């Protein structure tokens, strides 16, 4: 499967847009190859896994990385503020695109990414399954 490249426009949600692309293209496993663009505001979870942060100002997307499938998206993002300081965390719904977000997803057809509950972490964690393409 070839890379999937798309653009999100003003007002669209970054996470929801990626989820929609995974659904539209039937992605069983992929990773983010790149993402450039900017947001009007952002919403992320910090490394402690509890605090949600809302940043209500325009920022550049300077990094987006993570795993993507129809079942789950686990994405971390970094933003650059007007003063060139950076903030980031676990991507949540509520990161609204300002002018554009140009995204490339790289499918991994030999895998399937699912989610399995992990008692130790308290989260649904990545479950990687190899897919046999031989008849």
NORGI-V163022 format. One record per residue. RES is the residue in one small letter. D_FIRST is the distance of its C-alpha to the first C-alpha in Angstrom with 2 decimals. Layout:
RES:D_FIRST + RES:D_FIRST
This chain:
x:0.00 + x:3.79 + x:6.78 + x:8.80 + x:12.34 + x:15.38 + x:19.11 + x:21.58 + x:25.13 + x:28.65 + x:29.51 + x:26.05 + x:25.47 + x:22.97 + x:22.08 + x:22.12 + x:19.86 + x:17.17 + x:17.76 + x:17.57 + x:14.17 + x:12.92 + x:14.76 + x:13.82 + x:10.03 + x:10.76 + x:9.61 + x:11.10 + x:10.85 + x:10.27 + x:12.85 + x:14.50 + x:14.11 + x:17.06 + x:19.32 + x:22.46 + x:25.00 + x:28.06 + x:29.46 + x:32.78 + x:33.18 + x:31.39 + x:31.57 + x:30.69 + x:31.88 + x:33.62 + x:33.17 + x:35.93 + x:33.72 + x:36.53 + x:37.36 + x:35.46 + x:36.01 + x:36.01 + x:36.21 + x:37.48 + x:37.08 + x:34.67 + x:32.50 + x:29.75 + x:26.47 + x:26.59 + x:23.99 + x:21.43 + x:19.70 + x:18.49 + x:16.19 + x:14.54 + x:13.85 + x:15.36 + x:18.25 + x:19.11 + x:18.82 + x:20.90 + x:21.34 + x:24.13 + x:25.28 + x:27.97 + x:29.95 + x:32.59 + x:35.77 + x:38.12 + x:40.25 + x:37.18 + x:37.39 + x:34.18 + x:33.50 + x:30.58 + x:29.55 + x:27.32 + x:25.75 + x:27.38 + x:27.50 + x:29.92 + x:28.36 + x:28.87 + x:27.42 + x:30.15 + x:28.99 + x:25.22 + x:22.30 + x:19.38 + x:16.36 + x:13.02 + x:10.80 + x:8.52 + x:6.34 + x:7.78 + x:6.66 + x:10.05 + x:11.99 + x:13.49 + x:15.63 + x:18.83 + x:22.28 + x:25.52 + x:28.97 + x:30.54 + x:34.34 + x:34.83 + x:32.83 + x:33.39 + x:29.79 + x:26.75 + x:24.87 + x:21.40 + x:20.91 + x:18.16 + x:17.40 + x:15.62 + x:13.72 + x:14.94 + x:12.69 + x:15.83 + x:18.02
